[in-house]
């Protein structure tokens, strides 16, 4: 039987200005652990900015989201513009501020944010094909903006939950390792580092999310 294939959209490398490395890596781990496979993608664009991950201060350099994401994917990554929805059985977006700074403008514009056109196109195509979509940490805000009427979780943060509602979505509060599943629309989300989490709790959430997505595929 053919392995299920996940498309994973990364947003750089490092939680302050790119993809959250633990969430991304443990999502890939969970995919293989549960007998499926993955292909990583990222938009071929400049990061919004580059931050020193020790001080949090902005650095005077430019980095490319695709090239930085390749660090996590070990070079096996494709430009998101090449993504074809028929090549995947589901789509996953790990969190990190890259989701809110590079894949969208949520970090700056809140509920009035825009979403990168290739990210939005991938989400719409996968959703239209009736395939499941997963989002970790802050990434559910992207699904709220693109899809609107979906049930999502970002954990316990009321301000972000209010923004989800302003974008037409419904928020389901969750704790460590828990998931929210919108079975009708095939959307799965988990809070990860939106809570004060340990790395084993991130693994639990990623594993639960992938297992729920595989169930929705069958």
N, C-alpha and C positions, 0 to 999 in steps of 0.2 A: 504494500500500500504506500502511496506517495506521502512523504512527510508534508505536514502543513508548513506553509511559508509565511513568516512575518516580515513585513517591511517596518524598519525602525528608523524614525526621523531623529537625527541628532542635531544639536544646536551650538556646537563648539566643544570645548574641553575645559571644564572647571566651573563650579557652581555659581560663581559670582558674575561671570560674563559668558558662560556657555552651558553645555549639558552637565548635569550633576553626575560625576563620574561613578559614584556608587550605584545610583539609580540606573544609569545606562548599563553598566557592567552586569549588575544583578538581574536586569531584564534579559540580557543576552544569555546569562547563565540559566535563568528560569526557562527560556525557550528551549535550549538544548536539554535541560534536565527533564522536560516533559515531552521529549521525543520529536520536537519540531526543529525547524531551521530558520535562519534569518538572513536578510540583506539590509545593510545600513545605507541610509541616504542622508544628505544634508544639502541645503541651498548653497550655491556657489556665489556667496556674497561676503562683503566685509562685515565683521562683528560691529555692533554699535560702538563699543569701546573695549579696551583691554584693561583689566584691573590686576593689581598686585594682590595675590591671594593671601599674603601675610598681613599687609597693612590696609587693604581695601582701597588704596589710592589708585587713581587713574594713571596709566602709563602712556608715554608719548610714542606709541607704535600702533601699527595696524595689523590685524590678523584676519585671515579668511575662514569663514565658518566651516566650509568643506574640508579644508586642509587641517584645521584644528580637530574636527570630528574624526578625521582619519587616524588620529592618535589612539582613540578608543577602539576604533574598528580594525586596528592593526593594518591599515592601508586598504582593506577590502571594503570600499565604499563607492557610491556612485552619486553624481549630481542629481538632486531631486527633480530637476527638469526632465530627466530621462525615465522617471517612474511611470510604470504602466500598471493600472489597477488589476488587470488580469494576471499579473505575475505574482500576486500575493493573496493569501487567504485572510489577512487581517493587517491592521496598521497600529503601531505603538509609538507614542511620543513620551520619552522620559522628561523629567523636569529639570530644574536648574534655571537660573535667571536668563540663560540663553533663550529659553522658550518665551520669556516675557520681554526680551530685548532684541533678539535676532529673528525669531520666528514670528513674533508679533511686537506690537508697541505697548503691550499691557502695562509694563513697568512704569511707563511714562504717562499713558493716557487712560488707564483704568478701563471702565466699561465702554469708553469711546474709542478703544484701540482699533488698529487695523491689523490684518494678518497678511504675512508674505503671500503673494499670489500663488506660488507653487505649492506652498503648504496648504492653502485653502483649496486648491484644485485637487490635491491628493486626498484630502479629507472628504470632499464632496463626491469624488469618484468612487472611493471605497464604500462610503455610506450608501450611495445610489445603487451599488452592486449588492447591497444587503449583507456586507461583510462586517465583522466586528472591529471596533476601534477602542484602543486602550490609551489612557493618559495618566501620568504619575505626577504627584506634587502640584506644581502651579500650572502644568500643561492643560488641565481641564478648562482653563479660561479660554484657550484657543478653540476648543470644541464648542463652548458656549457661544462664542462670537460667530463661528462659521455655521453651526447647526441650530442654535437657538433653543428650541423646545426639547431639552434632554435633561435627564437626572444625572448629577455629578457630585463628587465630593472633593473638597480641599481640606478636609479634616475638621477643625474647630474654629477657624478664623472668620469672625463675623463680617469684617470689612470685605474680604474677598467673596464670602457667601452673598453679601448684598450686591456686589458687582455681577456675580453670576445671575442673580435674579433680574438685574437691570438689563442683562443681555438676553433674557427670555428663558433661562434655564432654571432648574430646581436644585436646591442643595440638600444633600443627605449627610448629616454629621457622622464622622467616623473617628475611630481611634487607631492606634498602631497596628499595622498589618491588615486592617480591615479594608473591604472594597465596597463600592457602590455599583450595582449592576442595573442598567436600564435594559431589560430584556427585549422590550418592544423595538427599541432603536439600536440594540446591540452595542451599547456603550459601557465600558468598564473603567472605573477610576479608583485610585488609592492615594492617600495623603502623603506618605513618605516624609520628607523633611519639612513639610508644612507643619508638622508636629516636631517636638524636640525628641528626635528618634535616635536609636542606636542602629548600627549597620545591620545587625541580625534582624531587626524589625523592618528595615528596608527590604531585605531578602524575602521575608515572609510576605510583605505586601506585593512585591513583584511576582512571586510565585503564585499567590492567590489570584492576581490579575491575569496572568498568562493562562492558568488552568481554567478560569472562568471564560476567557476568550476562546479557548479550544472547545469548551462545552458549547458555546454559541455557534461555533463553526459546524458542529455535527447535527 
